[in-house]
């Protein structure tokens, strides 16, 4: 038995083209242009900053990766600055990540609604405070107590082989890698917390309720249901926080101490790529100016590399999760 297909209404087969098609095509073109604009801006930044910094790259060559930043003698090795940037960022991430994850877990899994909202508002408010305010607060209030604390830590670890090199000879003014790392940790905590909180909120309630129904404790439910589902989001939040830490400028410039060197002493003064640009660019000229712009290029490349790495880790985690689902 055969049946004829019902004929389509004439309004769908004849007449002028529906206006929605033109609107959709216009939106597609606009969205494509917006996406390409991001790539164009990144390319222009890379091209023009590299061009301005080329005298430094040409003159120093591989010498840019030496620990020899001395503008008075026209030496501009940036290894100490790269080291300081990575060290401050790692210290900040190590300090901020556990606190951020703890706050996000408390807000999403433990705190009642009347407590949750003030915490969320406070975290969002901390993210909006200008970095110079954090730097001034650290310089005027935090540096002196930290100098005393650093001295006590140095005395207590003076006889321990490895710790004596890490905590030996602390800065008398409190300006150090560790001080900068603490302040940057405070600054990136709201960012990591906000992203991690949103990631935890996407965990299906059925998974959490199923774990609890099987007799799991709250911590076992978090470890077995929340963390596996949120792993890629937590990595992405950490990398975003690390990217913010790498580029932090004013607060670090105020409290790191301005000493371009590679040292194992995290309680001593140092410098970063961003802070040396802020401190020296106003009086720089010639190769010195090109070297500072080159520091910006190196920082830009480090940020892009971290972003690509984060995207790669997140993609692998998503593929792994899809394969086990």
Secondary structure, DSSP 8 states (H G I E B T S, - for coil): ---------HHHHSSS--HHHHHHHHHHHHHHHHHHHHHHHHHHHHHHHHHHHHHHHHHHGGGGGSS-EEGGGTEE--HHHHHHHHHHHHHHHHHHHHHHHHHHHIIIIIS-HHHHHHHHHHHHHHHTS-HHHHHHHIIIIIHHHHHHHHHHHHHHTTTSHHHHHHHSS--TTS-SHHHHHHHHHHHHHHHHHHHHHHHHHTS-HHHHHHHHHTT--HHHHIIIIIHHHHHHHHHHHHHHHHHHHHH--HHHHHHSB------S-TTS-B--HHHHHHHHGGG--THHHHHHHHHHHHHHHHHHHHHHHHHHHHHHHHHHHHHH-
